[in-house]
Amino acid sequence: MNFDDFRGHIYLIDDDPSICRSLAFSLSSSHYSVQTFDGPRAFLKDSLPISPAVILLDMRMPEMTGIELQNKLLLSGRETPIIFISGESLATEIIEAMKRGAIDFLLKPFSMGALIVTIENGLKRDRDRQNNLVRHMDVSQRFNRLTDKEQEICRLIIKGYGNKEIAELNGSAPSTVKLHRSRVLDKMGCANLPELIQLTVDDKHKLIEIFN
């Protein structure tokens, strides 16, 4: 995937392997990153929080229903937008899912066009939620949201290193550094490098200690 074309992350939870394969292929071809899970327990065990992201969630699964997983996520405070997909569902299930904040409820078979529109709505909501969260954090809280690798790259780009120079220093591919750089700006709540630099200096124009 060309990181310039990256549109967002999708957690796909469905116990039907053929549906997972088909949707994962189509969505990856549309420049989303996709993780597939064969059920809610695998998702709860193995998924890492990523933003912007949406959850594509099947309603009817043997180990746990989509509604039950939605409830668990709400109780844990995980607010990734959910899009339900289902071959058959009761009206009461659809109403319950929407009351609890689901973005949409798509009945199989659905068109990829309709799915993409719904995914984009969910990704926008997740971006807006993250941006609002970051705006209320101080600079150290924002920095602590970064992974160790992102913190390393954050310090280097603030000091003026370009993507190729950073790649040579840490042995990464330039495209990987570019992705990390994008995530650093996103998590720090900055639209560009000048905003990041402004954020990381104090009122005496000295670099804040954590960035040294």
N, C-alpha and C positions, 0 to 999 in steps of 0.2 A: 504494500500500500504506500502511495505517496503521501507523506505526512501533511503536505500542503492541502490535500484533499480530505483529510480526516474530518468526519462530521460529528462523531460522538460514539459512545460505547453502548452496547446492547447486551443485557443478560437475557438469554433465551431459555426458559424453563418449560420443558414439555417431555412427557414420557414416551412420545412416539419418535423413534430414531429417524424415520424417513422425513417427518416434518422438520425436525431439528436440522438435518442435513440440507434440505431444500431451502429453508429460510436463511440458514447461516450462509449458504453460498450466495443467495440473491442479495442479502444485506451487505456482505463483505464486498460484493461487486459494486455496490452503491457507496462504498467508502466509509462504512461503519466498521468499528472493531466489534467482534461478536464472541461471547463466551456462551457455550451451551451446557445445560445441566439436565440430567434425566429425571430430576425431581427436586422438590423443595429442600429436602435434607441435604442433598449435595450442594445446593446453592448456599444454605446457611453455613455449611462446613467450609466451603472452599472459596467463596467469592470475596473479593477485596473491594472496598468502597472506591469507586471511580466517578468522576464528574467531568463533563456532563454525561449523563447516562439515563437509560430507561430500562424497565423490566418488562419483557414480553412473557406473560404468565398464562399457562393453560389453566382452565378452571377445574377440569375433572382429572385427577391423578389418584392412583391407588393409596399412596402413603399419607397424603395430606392434600386437601383441596386448595385451590388458589385463594379462596377467602380466608382459610386458616393461616396460610403463609402471610397474606396481607395483614392480618391481625397481629401476627408475631412481629412483623417489621414495624408496624405502628407502635407497638408496646416497647420495642427496643430503641425507638427514635430514629430509625433509618427511613429517610424520606424520599428515596429515589422514586420518581413517578412510575406508576404501574399501568400497563396496557394489557387488559385481559383478552385472550384468544380462546375460542371454544367451539367445538363441533355441535354441542347442544348444551343449553343452560336453561334453568327455570327463570321466569321473570323476577322472582324474589331474589335470586342470586345476582342478577344483573343490577337490580336496584340497590342491594346491599353493597356490592362492589363500588358503585358510583357514589353512594353515600359516604363511604370510607375514603374517598379521594381518588379513585381510579381515573385516569385520563380518558379512557374510552373502553368499549367492550365490542370486539370484532368477532362476528360469527364466521366460522370456516364454512366454505372457502371464501376468502376475501381477496381483493385485488392488491397487488404490490403498491399501486398508486395510493390507494386508501391507507395502507399500512404506513407508507413513507410520510404522508401528511400527518398522521397521528404521532408517529415517532418524532417528527420535527417539533410538533407542539409540546411533546413531553420534554425534549431536550432543551427547548427554550425555557420551559418552566424550571428545569433543574439548574440551568445557567443563572436565571434570575434569583433563584433561592440561594445559590452559592455566592453570588455577587452581594446580595443583601447581608449574608452571614459575614463575609470578609470585611465589608464596610464597617462593621461594628467591632472588629478586632484591632489590637495595636500591632505594631510591626513585628514584635517578637512572637506573638501568637500566630501571625501569618507565616513567619519563617519556620516555626515548629510544625506546621502542616506539611512541609516539604519532606520527602524521603531523604536519606543520607546522600544519595547521588544528586538529587535536585539541589540540596543545600550546597554541595561542592560546586555545582555548575553555577548556582546563583552567585556565589562569591567570585567566581572567575569572570562572569559576564559583567559584574559591577566594576571589576578591575580593568575592564577593557579588552578582554580576550574574545576573539571571534570563534565561530563554530569549529573551523578547521584547527585552530590552535588548541582549543579545548580537547578536541578529538585526539590530537597528538599527545597531549599531556596525560589523558586517562585511558587511552587505548580504545575508545569507542569509535563507531562510524559517525561521520559528520551528520548523517540523517538522524541517528539516534540522539545526538547532542541537540539537534534542531527540535526534536520532539520534547526532550527534557526542558529546553529553553521555553517552549510554548507552555508547558505545564507550570513552570516556575512563574511566568507572568500571570497565568490564570489563577493560581493559588495565592499569589501575593496581591491579587486584585488590581493589576496594572495592565493598561492597554498596550504599552510599549516600553522600550528600554529607558527613555528619559524619565518616565513616570516611576519606574523601579528605582532608578538612581536617586531621584528626589525623595522617595520614601525612605531610603536607607541612609540619609545624612541627617544630622541633628541641626538645631537652629544656628550652630556656629559653622555649618557646612563641613563638619567632620564626619567621617564614616562611623556609623554606629558600631559598637564593639563586636556584636555577633557576626558582622560581615567582614571583619578583618581576617 
